[in-house]
Structures are given as C-alpha cells and as structure tokens.
Amino acid sequence: MKLNHLLLLTSLSISAYAAPQSFDFKDPKGVNNAIFKLDAPLESINGSASGITGTVSFDPENPAATTGKIVVASESLTVPNPMQKEHLHGANWLEVAKYPEITFEAKSLANVKTDGNVTTADATGTFTLHGVSKELTVPIKLTYLKDKLSARVPNLKGDLLVVRANFTINREDFNIQKGQYEDKVSPTIDLSLAIAGASIAQ
C-alpha cells in the first residue's frame, strides 16, 4: 500500500510539473509591438501596433502542444504620417471602428524542433483581418525563459515566453482595396512580431 501511495504521489508530482502554463501577452511594460511594412514602387510604408493582448498555453515539456490566440487592437496601428494614419483607420481601408481586432489563433504546430529553451515550428491557425478569416501557416520561434519575469518586470515572479514570427499576407485576400493604388500601397504586407508573455508564479 505504501508503495502504491508513493507511485501515485510521484505520478501526480510529474503531472503537475508537466502541466501547460498560461502566458498572458498584455504586457505590463507596454513595449510589446507588431511591425508592418508595405513596400510599393513609389512609396514604402512602415508602421507598428502596440495594442497587443492574448493568451498562449505552453508546456516546456511538450512545446508541440502549444496553442493560443494573439489579438492586436486595430486602432493601435500607426504610421509616421498623420494623414496616412487617418486613411489607414478609415472606411476605405481597415475600418477600425467596424473591425476593432486583428487576431491569429494558433491551433496546431508542425515541424517542431527544440534546442534548449528555444523551439521553432510552423504554426497553423486562423488569421482574421478586416472581418475576413483565413487559415495560415507561419514560422514561429518560441523562447521559454524560466524565472525571468522579474528581470523584465520588477516585483513580479514567474516565467516568460517570447514569441517571434515573420510572415507576409496579401491585402486583397482580406478585401482591403483590391487592385487599387498598387504603385503607392503594396498588395503584400510584411508582418513581424516579437512579443513576451508572462506566467506569474502563484
């Protein structure tokens, strides 16, 4: 009976250790951001978005099981030129009042490779922009930083998960001025993401 109890406790301990952690991407420092670039023949438009939230479930013992959803507030997209920003947010382009969120919900990972605390994979999920949802597969890099939350946010203890991704979408796929202004606004949009999520120690 004692041996059975010991085996049960050991099993429970392993299960608890291996349980997925929930990482919150609403950054208390406010430095998480996404970068976008449209490089057309006449003009190159570069901007960023800072309104990032979302939750990712990550198990350090099983990175391949990672799932989650990252949300970008459409209104937080900005470019240096105020008039371009107004157009970007307006009814002819992103319609941010009507479509307040841009999201990517990762449902599965493939080609998973882990080296130390770094995992690379191809994440397949649903990308939603301007009210249109498309299934995309994008390369991602996950860096798990155990006990490093306090190094980023003093007085908070816990772990960090840094998500990096670079991929390209076509604005026509999301009904954004299809075939229009291609000399000044590229039909392709390059997206770059480098964000940190926190799992606060209980």
Backbone torsions as a table, in degrees:
resi	resn	phi	psi	omega
1	MET	NA	-41.3	179.7
2	LYS	-64.1	-39.6	179.1
3	LEU	-64.1	-40.8	178.3
4	ASN	-62.7	-41.7	178.2
5	HIS	-63.2	-40.8	179.9
6	LEU	-63.3	-43.3	179.0
7	LEU	-63.8	-39.1	179.4
8	LEU	-64.8	-45.4	179.7
9	LEU	-64.0	-39.4	178.1
10	THR	-62.9	-43.7	179.3
11	SER	-62.4	-43.6	179.2
12	LEU	-64.9	-38.1	179.8
13	SER	-64.5	-43.1	179.2
14	ILE	-65.5	-41.9	-180.0
15	SER	-62.4	-41.3	-179.8
16	ALA	-64.4	-39.9	-179.0
17	TYR	-67.1	-35.0	-174.1
18	ALA	-89.2	0.5	-176.9
19	ALA	-65.6	143.5	177.4
20	PRO	-61.5	148.4	175.6
21	GLN	-105.6	147.1	177.4
22	SER	-98.7	122.8	-179.4
23	PHE	-109.4	125.6	-177.8
24	ASP	-94.9	125.2	-175.9
25	PHE	-99.1	13.3	169.5
26	LYS	-81.5	97.0	-168.9
27	ASP	-72.6	117.8	178.2
28	PRO	-63.9	-21.7	178.1
29	LYS	-83.4	-19.6	179.6
30	GLY	72.2	26.9	-178.8
31	VAL	-108.8	-7.8	175.8
32	ASN	-61.7	135.5	178.2
33	ASN	-156.0	159.7	173.8
34	ALA	-114.4	145.4	-179.7
35	ILE	-113.7	137.5	174.3
36	PHE	-130.6	149.5	-177.2
37	LYS	-142.3	133.2	174.3
38	LEU	-123.6	111.7	-173.6
39	ASP	-109.1	91.9	-179.7
40	ALA	-96.1	165.4	-178.4
41	PRO	-55.6	-38.5	-176.4
42	LEU	-96.1	-27.4	-176.3
43	GLU	-144.5	146.5	172.4
44	SER	-114.3	122.3	-178.0
45	ILE	-108.5	123.8	179.0
46	ASN	-122.9	133.6	-179.8
47	GLY	-151.1	-177.5	-178.4
48	SER	-147.9	166.2	175.7
49	ALA	-137.5	132.5	-175.9
50	SER	-110.7	-13.4	-175.7
51	GLY	-82.6	73.2	-173.9
52	ILE	-109.7	131.2	174.2
53	THR	-137.3	-175.0	177.2
54	GLY	131.9	171.3	-178.5
55	THR	-137.5	137.0	177.1
56	VAL	-125.5	132.8	175.1
57	SER	-95.7	120.1	-175.0
58	PHE	-135.6	130.1	176.7
59	ASP	-112.1	112.9	-179.9
60	PRO	-56.9	-26.6	179.7
61	GLU	-85.7	-12.4	-178.5
62	ASN	-149.5	69.7	-177.1
63	PRO	-59.4	-25.5	-177.5
64	ALA	-64.6	-18.3	-178.6
65	ALA	-88.7	6.9	-177.0
66	THR	-60.7	133.0	172.8
67	THR	-139.2	166.5	176.9
68	GLY	162.2	178.1	-177.9
69	LYS	-140.0	128.3	175.9
70	ILE	-110.0	133.3	-176.2
71	VAL	-121.8	131.3	175.6
72	VAL	-115.3	126.6	176.1
73	ALA	-71.0	118.2	-176.9
74	SER	-56.1	-36.6	-177.5
75	GLU	-66.0	-18.7	-178.7
76	SER	-83.5	-6.4	176.4
77	LEU	-67.6	131.9	-177.5
78	THR	-142.6	152.4	174.2
79	VAL	-133.1	160.6	-175.2
80	PRO	-62.6	-33.9	-176.9
81	ASN	-85.0	118.8	-176.5
82	PRO	-58.9	-37.8	-179.8
83	MET	-68.7	-39.9	176.2
84	GLN	-62.3	-39.4	178.3
85	LYS	-63.1	-42.0	178.8
86	GLU	-61.8	-42.9	178.1
87	HIS	-65.4	-42.5	-179.5
88	LEU	-57.1	-41.2	-177.8
89	HIS	-81.5	-15.1	-168.3
90	GLY	-79.0	-176.8	-172.7
91	ALA	-66.8	-23.5	-178.4
92	ASN	-88.1	-9.0	-177.0
93	TRP	-124.5	-97.8	-173.5
94	LEU	-87.4	-17.1	179.2
95	GLU	49.6	57.1	-171.4
96	VAL	-62.9	-27.7	177.8
97	ALA	-67.9	-33.6	-179.5
98	LYS	-85.7	-35.3	-178.4
99	TYR	-123.7	81.9	-170.2
100	PRO	-75.1	-9.9	-176.4
101	GLU	-131.1	145.0	168.5
102	ILE	-115.0	127.2	-172.8
103	THR	-133.5	153.3	167.8
104	PHE	-133.9	119.5	179.2
105	GLU	-109.9	106.4	-179.3
106	ALA	-79.2	126.9	-176.2
107	LYS	-110.1	-26.4	179.8
108	SER	-156.8	154.8	178.1
109	LEU	-119.2	142.7	176.5
110	ALA	-132.3	164.7	-179.9
111	ASN	52.8	43.9	-175.8
112	VAL	-77.4	127.9	176.7
113	LYS	-133.6	128.3	-179.5
114	THR	-119.8	130.5	176.7
115	ASP	-131.5	104.6	-175.8
116	GLY	66.7	-120.7	-178.2
117	ASN	-100.8	11.6	-177.6
118	VAL	-115.3	128.9	178.2
119	THR	-121.6	131.9	172.3
120	THR	-113.5	148.1	-177.6
121	ALA	-165.8	169.4	170.6
122	ASP	-105.6	116.7	-177.9
123	ALA	-96.8	126.3	176.5
124	THR	-106.5	132.2	-179.1
125	GLY	-169.6	-167.4	-176.8
126	THR	-106.2	121.5	177.1
127	PHE	-104.0	126.0	-177.7
128	THR	-121.0	125.2	-179.1
129	LEU	-145.6	133.8	175.1
130	HIS	57.2	33.9	177.4
131	GLY	79.0	5.1	-179.6
132	VAL	-114.1	132.6	179.9
133	SER	-111.3	130.6	178.7
134	LYS	-131.6	145.1	173.3
135	GLU	-81.9	127.6	179.4
136	LEU	-128.0	152.4	169.8
137	THR	-119.3	120.5	-175.0
138	VAL	-127.8	143.9	175.9
139	PRO	-73.4	135.2	179.2
140	ILE	-131.3	160.2	175.2
141	LYS	-131.7	124.3	-179.8
142	LEU	-112.4	127.4	176.7
143	THR	-118.8	115.9	-178.9
144	TYR	-95.1	121.0	-176.4
145	LEU	-118.6	93.6	-177.3
146	LYS	-68.6	134.0	176.4
147	ASP	60.8	25.2	-177.0
148	LYS	-105.3	2.2	-178.3
149	LEU	-60.7	-39.3	-177.9
150	SER	-65.5	-24.8	177.9
151	ALA	-72.2	-22.4	179.0
152	ARG	-97.8	-41.7	-179.9
153	VAL	-128.0	99.7	-179.7
154	PRO	-54.9	146.8	178.5
155	ASN	77.0	2.7	173.7
156	LEU	-117.1	129.9	178.7
157	LYS	-107.9	140.8	179.1
158	GLY	155.4	-164.1	-175.5
159	ASP	-110.8	160.4	176.0
160	LEU	-118.9	147.4	170.5
161	LEU	-128.5	117.9	179.6
162	VAL	-101.0	125.2	179.9
163	VAL	-110.3	127.0	176.4
164	ARG	-123.9	139.5	179.1
165	ALA	-154.7	142.9	174.6
166	ASN	-135.1	124.0	179.5
167	PHE	-157.2	170.3	-175.5
168	THR	-124.5	138.4	173.7
169	ILE	-123.1	164.7	176.9
170	ASN	-109.2	123.7	-175.3
171	ARG	-63.4	-26.4	178.7
172	GLU	-64.6	-30.9	178.8
173	ASP	-64.6	-18.9	-176.5
174	PHE	-115.7	23.4	175.4
175	ASN	55.5	43.8	177.8
176	ILE	-109.8	96.7	177.6
177	GLN	47.7	59.3	-177.3
178	LYS	-58.7	122.7	177.4
179	GLY	72.2	8.8	-175.2
180	GLN	-106.4	144.3	170.4
181	TYR	56.2	33.3	-174.4
182	GLU	-70.0	-15.7	176.5
183	ASP	-74.9	-25.0	-179.6
184	LYS	-112.5	-25.8	-179.1
185	VAL	-125.3	108.4	-176.0
186	SER	-57.9	140.6	175.6
187	PRO	-69.4	-19.5	178.1
188	THR	-104.6	144.3	179.8
189	ILE	-122.1	120.7	176.5
190	ASP	-88.6	126.8	-178.1
191	LEU	-116.2	138.9	178.7
192	SER	-135.9	132.0	-175.3
193	LEU	-130.8	131.8	173.2
194	ALA	-144.9	96.8	-171.8
195	ILE	-132.6	152.1	-179.6
196	ALA	-116.4	134.7	175.4
197	GLY	-114.3	151.5	-174.5
198	ALA	-115.4	137.6	170.2
199	SER	-115.6	102.4	-173.5
200	ILE	-77.3	131.7	179.8
201	ALA	-65.5	137.0	179.9
202	GLN	-87.1	NA	NA
